[in-house]
Amino acid sequence: METLLMLIPVALILGLLGLVGFLWSLRSGQFDDMDGAAQRILFDDDDDAPPPPGRRQE
């Protein structure tokens, strides 16, 4: 019984910390662009690639 008196407040504090962390991440924009990273990996950016060796830049 004494362990429950200690574990219940600890569980409530940890749950409250998790909720505060989740709300902070919502406010700071962590979940704004969910599809950006998934699409960025699919498309190749040829504009940023260096020229192939042996080819002169003009």
N, CA, C and O atoms as CSV, one atom per row, in Angstrom:
chain,resi,resn,atom,element,x,y,z
A,1,MET,N,N,0.821,-1.184,0.000
A,1,MET,CA,C,0.000,0.000,0.000
A,1,MET,C,C,0.873,1.259,0.000
A,1,MET,O,O,0.528,2.259,-0.630
A,2,GLU,N,N,1.992,1.204,0.703
A,2,GLU,CA,C,2.866,2.373,0.743
A,2,GLU,C,C,3.501,2.645,-0.614
A,2,GLU,O,O,3.784,3.793,-0.956
A,3,THR,N,N,3.725,1.582,-1.388
A,3,THR,CA,C,4.317,1.805,-2.710
A,3,THR,C,C,3.328,2.500,-3.641
A,3,THR,O,O,3.729,3.301,-4.486
A,4,LEU,N,N,2.029,2.197,-3.489
A,4,LEU,CA,C,1.029,2.878,-4.310
A,4,LEU,C,C,0.975,4.363,-3.983
A,4,LEU,O,O,0.767,5.190,-4.871
A,5,LEU,N,N,1.158,4.701,-2.734
A,5,LEU,CA,C,1.152,6.107,-2.350
A,5,LEU,C,C,2.327,6.861,-2.971
A,5,LEU,O,O,2.262,8.078,-3.144
A,6,MET,N,N,3.388,6.150,-3.302
A,6,MET,CA,C,4.528,6.773,-3.951
A,6,MET,C,C,4.410,6.698,-5.478
A,6,MET,O,O,4.760,7.660,-6.162
A,7,LEU,N,N,3.926,5.583,-6.021
A,7,LEU,CA,C,3.895,5.389,-7.463
A,7,LEU,C,C,2.818,6.218,-8.160
A,7,LEU,O,O,3.029,6.656,-9.290
A,8,ILE,N,N,1.688,6.442,-7.530
A,8,ILE,CA,C,0.615,7.206,-8.167
A,8,ILE,C,C,1.037,8.654,-8.420
A,8,ILE,O,O,0.847,9.134,-9.538
A,9,PRO,N,N,1.596,9.373,-7.451
A,9,PRO,CA,C,2.056,10.735,-7.762
A,9,PRO,C,C,3.196,10.772,-8.782
A,9,PRO,O,O,3.258,11.685,-9.605
A,10,VAL,N,N,4.084,9.801,-8.734
A,10,VAL,CA,C,5.174,9.757,-9.711
A,10,VAL,C,C,4.611,9.560,-11.112
A,10,VAL,O,O,5.065,10.213,-12.052
A,11,ALA,N,N,3.628,8.671,-11.271
A,11,ALA,CA,C,3.009,8.439,-12.579
A,11,ALA,C,C,2.280,9.686,-13.059
A,11,ALA,O,O,2.333,10.011,-14.245
A,12,LEU,N,N,1.605,10.383,-12.166
A,12,LEU,CA,C,0.903,11.605,-12.551
A,12,LEU,C,C,1.885,12.701,-12.966
A,12,LEU,O,O,1.624,13.435,-13.919
A,13,ILE,N,N,2.996,12.813,-12.270
A,13,ILE,CA,C,4.001,13.824,-12.620
A,13,ILE,C,C,4.634,13.506,-13.969
A,13,ILE,O,O,4.833,14.404,-14.787
A,14,LEU,N,N,4.951,12.238,-14.208
A,14,LEU,CA,C,5.530,11.859,-15.495
A,14,LEU,C,C,4.545,12.073,-16.638
A,14,LEU,O,O,4.937,12.511,-17.719
A,15,GLY,N,N,3.278,11.768,-16.410
A,15,GLY,CA,C,2.259,12.014,-17.422
A,15,GLY,C,C,2.103,13.494,-17.711
A,15,GLY,O,O,1.941,13.888,-18.865
A,16,LEU,N,N,2.150,14.315,-16.678
A,16,LEU,CA,C,2.057,15.759,-16.862
A,16,LEU,C,C,3.276,16.298,-17.611
A,16,LEU,O,O,3.137,17.187,-18.451
A,17,LEU,N,N,4.456,15.779,-17.321
A,17,LEU,CA,C,5.657,16.185,-18.058
A,17,LEU,C,C,5.568,15.802,-19.540
A,17,LEU,O,O,5.978,16.570,-20.410
A,18,GLY,N,N,5.032,14.619,-19.816
A,18,GLY,CA,C,4.849,14.205,-21.207
A,18,GLY,C,C,3.853,15.095,-21.935
A,18,GLY,O,O,4.058,15.436,-23.099
A,19,LEU,N,N,2.781,15.470,-21.258
A,19,LEU,CA,C,1.782,16.357,-21.856
A,19,LEU,C,C,2.366,17.738,-22.116
A,19,LEU,O,O,2.111,18.327,-23.167
A,20,VAL,N,N,3.133,18.254,-21.189
A,20,VAL,CA,C,3.773,19.558,-21.373
A,20,VAL,C,C,4.760,19.503,-22.540
A,20,VAL,O,O,4.820,20.439,-23.338
A,21,GLY,N,N,5.522,18.436,-22.648
A,21,GLY,CA,C,6.451,18.289,-23.770
A,21,GLY,C,C,5.737,18.207,-25.104
A,21,GLY,O,O,6.204,18.772,-26.093
A,22,PHE,N,N,4.619,17.513,-25.144
A,22,PHE,CA,C,3.844,17.406,-26.382
A,22,PHE,C,C,3.255,18.754,-26.768
A,22,PHE,O,O,3.304,19.132,-27.939
A,23,LEU,N,N,2.702,19.481,-25.817
A,23,LEU,CA,C,2.134,20.792,-26.116
A,23,LEU,C,C,3.215,21.777,-26.550
A,23,LEU,O,O,2.977,22.612,-27.423
A,24,TRP,N,N,4.399,21.686,-25.947
A,24,TRP,CA,C,5.506,22.549,-26.371
A,24,TRP,C,C,5.903,22.253,-27.819
A,24,TRP,O,O,6.171,23.170,-28.595
A,25,SER,N,N,5.938,20.969,-28.175
A,25,SER,CA,C,6.327,20.622,-29.547
A,25,SER,C,C,5.271,21.076,-30.549
A,25,SER,O,O,5.613,21.425,-31.679
A,26,LEU,N,N,4.000,21.079,-30.163
A,26,LEU,CA,C,2.963,21.607,-31.047
A,26,LEU,C,C,3.137,23.106,-31.260
A,26,LEU,O,O,3.026,23.592,-32.386
A,27,ARG,N,N,3.408,23.833,-30.193
A,27,ARG,CA,C,3.547,25.290,-30.295
A,27,ARG,C,C,4.806,25.699,-31.045
A,27,ARG,O,O,4.819,26.751,-31.684
A,28,SER,N,N,5.860,24.899,-30.985
A,28,SER,CA,C,7.112,25.275,-31.643
A,28,SER,C,C,7.164,24.835,-33.100
A,28,SER,O,O,8.161,25.083,-33.778
A,29,GLY,N,N,6.115,24.188,-33.595
A,29,GLY,CA,C,6.039,23.859,-35.019
A,29,GLY,C,C,6.695,22.557,-35.408
A,29,GLY,O,O,7.093,22.405,-36.562
A,30,GLN,N,N,6.824,21.615,-34.503
A,30,GLN,CA,C,7.467,20.347,-34.827
A,30,GLN,C,C,6.630,19.493,-35.781
A,30,GLN,O,O,7.177,18.645,-36.486
A,31,PHE,N,N,5.323,19.703,-35.812
A,31,PHE,CA,C,4.441,18.868,-36.614
A,31,PHE,C,C,3.831,19.635,-37.782
A,31,PHE,O,O,2.796,19.219,-38.303
A,32,ASP,N,N,4.434,20.732,-38.206
A,32,ASP,CA,C,3.864,21.542,-39.277
A,32,ASP,C,C,3.974,20.873,-40.643
A,32,ASP,O,O,3.001,20.865,-41.398
A,33,ASP,N,N,5.118,20.321,-40.973
A,33,ASP,CA,C,5.352,19.764,-42.308
A,33,ASP,C,C,5.606,18.263,-42.202
A,33,ASP,O,O,6.751,17.817,-42.128
A,34,MET,N,N,4.531,17.500,-42.196
A,34,MET,CA,C,4.671,16.048,-42.030
A,34,MET,C,C,5.111,15.362,-43.322
A,34,MET,O,O,5.751,14.312,-43.263
A,35,ASP,N,N,4.785,15.927,-44.489
A,35,ASP,CA,C,5.095,15.266,-45.754
A,35,ASP,C,C,6.390,15.763,-46.389
A,35,ASP,O,O,6.860,15.165,-47.357
A,36,GLY,N,N,6.966,16.818,-45.881
A,36,GLY,CA,C,8.147,17.403,-46.511
A,36,GLY,C,C,9.334,16.467,-46.547
A,36,GLY,O,O,9.966,16.314,-47.592
A,37,ALA,N,N,9.651,15.839,-45.430
A,37,ALA,CA,C,10.813,14.941,-45.391
A,37,ALA,C,C,10.572,13.701,-46.242
A,37,ALA,O,O,11.502,13.187,-46.862
A,38,ALA,N,N,9.344,13.220,-46.276
A,38,ALA,CA,C,9.041,12.033,-47.077
A,38,ALA,C,C,9.169,12.331,-48.568
A,38,ALA,O,O,9.609,11.471,-49.331
A,39,GLN,N,N,8.794,13.522,-48.988
A,39,GLN,CA,C,8.895,13.875,-50.410
A,39,GLN,C,C,10.305,14.300,-50.788
A,39,GLN,O,O,10.731,14.080,-51.922
A,40,ARG,N,N,11.030,14.900,-49.868
A,40,ARG,CA,C,12.394,15.349,-50.157
A,40,ARG,C,C,13.316,14.189,-50.490
A,40,ARG,O,O,14.229,14.337,-51.302
A,41,ILE,N,N,13.089,13.037,-49.873
A,41,ILE,CA,C,13.966,11.901,-50.130
A,41,ILE,C,C,13.699,11.274,-51.501
A,41,ILE,O,O,14.560,10.586,-52.049
A,42,LEU,N,N,12.503,11.513,-52.055
A,42,LEU,CA,C,12.145,10.907,-53.333
A,42,LEU,C,C,12.654,11.693,-54.536
A,42,LEU,O,O,12.954,11.105,-55.575
A,43,PHE,N,N,12.753,13.006,-54.408
A,43,PHE,CA,C,13.132,13.842,-55.534
A,43,PHE,C,C,14.604,14.181,-55.469
A,43,PHE,O,O,15.128,14.538,-54.414
A,44,ASP,N,N,15.276,14.063,-56.625
A,44,ASP,CA,C,16.701,14.328,-56.706
A,44,ASP,C,C,16.921,15.788,-57.081
A,44,ASP,O,O,16.312,16.286,-58.028
A,45,ASP,N,N,17.779,16.466,-56.351
A,45,ASP,CA,C,18.098,17.856,-56.632
A,45,ASP,C,C,19.337,17.901,-57.510
A,45,ASP,O,O,20.461,17.887,-57.008
A,46,ASP,N,N,19.130,17.956,-58.833
A,46,ASP,CA,C,20.259,18.002,-59.758
A,46,ASP,C,C,20.919,19.373,-59.779
A,46,ASP,O,O,22.082,19.483,-60.169
A,47,ASP,N,N,20.220,20.410,-59.375
A,47,ASP,CA,C,20.780,21.758,-59.407
A,47,ASP,C,C,21.930,21.911,-58.426
A,47,ASP,O,O,22.852,22.689,-58.672
A,48,ASP,N,N,21.889,21.186,-57.325
A,48,ASP,CA,C,22.914,21.307,-56.298
A,48,ASP,C,C,24.111,20.388,-56.527
A,48,ASP,O,O,25.106,20.475,-55.807
A,49,ALA,N,N,24.021,19.515,-57.514
A,49,ALA,CA,C,25.095,18.547,-57.747
A,49,ALA,C,C,26.280,19.230,-58.422
A,49,ALA,O,O,26.089,20.091,-59.281
A,50,PRO,N,N,27.498,18.856,-58.046
A,50,PRO,CA,C,28.673,19.430,-58.712
A,50,PRO,C,C,28.774,18.888,-60.140
A,50,PRO,O,O,28.227,17.828,-60.445
A,51,PRO,N,N,29.467,19.611,-61.004
A,51,PRO,CA,C,29.603,19.117,-62.394
A,51,PRO,C,C,30.439,17.848,-62.427
A,51,PRO,O,O,31.309,17.656,-61.578
A,52,PRO,N,N,30.185,16.982,-63.398
A,52,PRO,CA,C,30.976,15.759,-63.496
A,52,PRO,C,C,32.442,16.065,-63.804
A,52,PRO,O,O,32.741,17.101,-64.398
A,53,PRO,N,N,33.362,15.176,-63.407
A,53,PRO,CA,C,34.792,15.429,-63.672
A,53,PRO,C,C,35.090,15.462,-65.166
A,53,PRO,O,O,34.507,14.712,-65.950
A,54,GLY,N,N,36.003,16.340,-65.540
A,54,GLY,CA,C,36.396,16.441,-66.940
A,54,GLY,C,C,35.553,17.401,-67.734
A,54,GLY,O,O,35.843,17.638,-68.906
A,55,ARG,N,N,34.537,17.956,-67.152
A,55,ARG,CA,C,33.683,18.892,-67.866
A,55,ARG,C,C,33.960,20.300,-67.341
A,55,ARG,O,O,33.958,20.537,-66.133
A,56,ARG,N,N,34.197,21.226,-68.263
A,56,ARG,CA,C,34.527,22.589,-67.871
A,56,ARG,C,C,33.263,23.363,-67.528
A,56,ARG,O,O,32.209,23.165,-68.132
A,57,GLN,N,N,33.391,24.247,-66.550
A,57,GLN,CA,C,32.290,25.149,-66.234
A,57,GLN,C,C,32.406,26.378,-67.114
A,57,GLN,O,O,33.497,26.919,-67.293
A,58,GLU,N,N,31.301,26.815,-67.655
A,58,GLU,CA,C,31.321,27.989,-68.550
A,58,GLU,C,C,30.629,29.140,-67.922
A,58,GLU,O,O,30.545,30.212,-68.522
